[in-house]
Amino acid sequence: MSAPRQLSLNAFIYPSGHHEAAWRHPDSRPDRIYDVTYYQEIGRTAEAAKLDAVFFADGPALRTDVRHNAAPGLEPITLLTAIAAATTHLGLIATASTTYYEPYNLARLFSSLDHISGGRAGWNIVTTGTDLAAANFGLDRHPDHAERYARAREFVDAVVALWDSWEDDAILLDRAAGLYADPDKIHPIDFVGEHLRVRGPFNAARTPQGHPVLVQAGASNEGRAFAGKYAEAIFTAHQRLSDAQAFYADIKAKAAEFGRDASEVKILPGISPFIADTEAAALRLEREFNELTVPEYGIKQLESITGTSLRSLALDEPVPVETFAGAGDVTDNARSRLQVVAGIVERERPTLRGLLHRLAGARGHRVFAGTPEQVADTIEEWFTQGAADGFNVMPPYYPGGLEVFTETVVPILQERGLFRTEYTGTTLRDHFGLARPRGRVAVEPVSVG
């Protein structure tokens, strides 16, 4: 009999919290966002609760309005190496761009993290959605959506080929014979594409996981196809169960079209929970954070999604539905987030202030205010109703928001048999229930006799 299906839970670390006003709240620590021990403490909290991983988003440009919000600034792969040293089982996932790295360099960074951590690394693959990055790399323009994804496909193929260019048994370590490795089991990849050329071989052996877990977060049409082919875990944003179910079914079907086992693709929506002993207290806590928002900041964020100026609207004036005309055309990631916002406006008809408050919590991810039992009920419903294999937990504030989740919600999920009480393996693949990939150049053993 197979073991019952188990949730995957990641802590999505956003330095002072996922609510845009978290840095102003007395329970957050914006003064520590450049302090490595702060992140190590968060990592230990996540590991004590047996969470699968911590995750850092990243981008190669300053996108935050630092006048009104704290900007995360530490490079995540470096930071995860420090967290690796303070933990023993916790998975370590970082975002890195296929547009603004080169395959060999990025392959080395994640391979090193996987070796250093004993097999706990994951790469969140992005193509970068902002044209602010181009000038930081001496480019006149940011590549368009189709070009970025064409390069991304080549990039991932090249990186995985580099990781697999050593056969698992290439290292001999034969001191007596003076043989460290067998060169015949280390192979050039000779990758030649339209956008990239990489000869190889790699300069390090395969990692404990075979290679780091491949994660993806694009919800565009191109992003979904990319995820179906490559991703082993997918981060996504949905407001409603029905939308999440449709996305879940679509991605699983796309994976099957590529000949993959759909169970080897984990769908992990984001949830940002305000948690208190009573629902009324949780709602008060959410209002407390919303009252700390700066409208100017929220309007800038909203305009970056809509591509339309909203300055003519009064804060307490309803947002016109026509502001989001064409939001159903999901051809790129920016428009997929626009679709989420458009759905809120169409269903709820909020004022501008109300919409800003709805989006302040987690940038379009689901915000939920309730008791620990209610949060656990929501997680269980989505998990059991074909909407999620787990969640990216996005605490509104750090460190306390994660602590209250791990101390109150996780035990309920454990009591219901939905989440582990102990780690059963040591690698991120173990936690996600993913098989170790076979090397592309592995030689099948020959049966004799």
Secondary structure, 3 states (H helix, E strand, C coil): CCCCCCCEEEEEECCCCCCCCHHHCCCECHHHCCCHHHHHHHHHHHHHCCCCEEEECCCCCCCCCCCCCCCCCCCHHHHHHHHHHHCCCCEEEEEEECCCCCHHHHHHHHHHHHHHHCCCEEEEEECCCCCCCHHHHCCCCCCCHHHHHHHHHHHHHHHHHHHCCECCCCEEEECCCCEEECHHHECCCCEECCCCEECCCCCCCCECCECCEEEECCCCHHHHHHHHHHCCEEEECCCCHHHHHHHHHHHHHHHHHCCCCHHHCEEEEEEEEEECCCHHHHHHHHHHHHCCCCHHHHHHHHHHHHCCCCCCCCCCCECCHHHHCCCCCCCCHHHHHHHHHHHHHHHHCCEHHHHHHHHHCCCCCEEEEECHHHHHHHHHHHHHCCCCCEEEECCCCCEHHHHHHHHHHHHHHHHCCCCCCCCCCCCHHHHHCCCCCCCCCCCCCCCCC
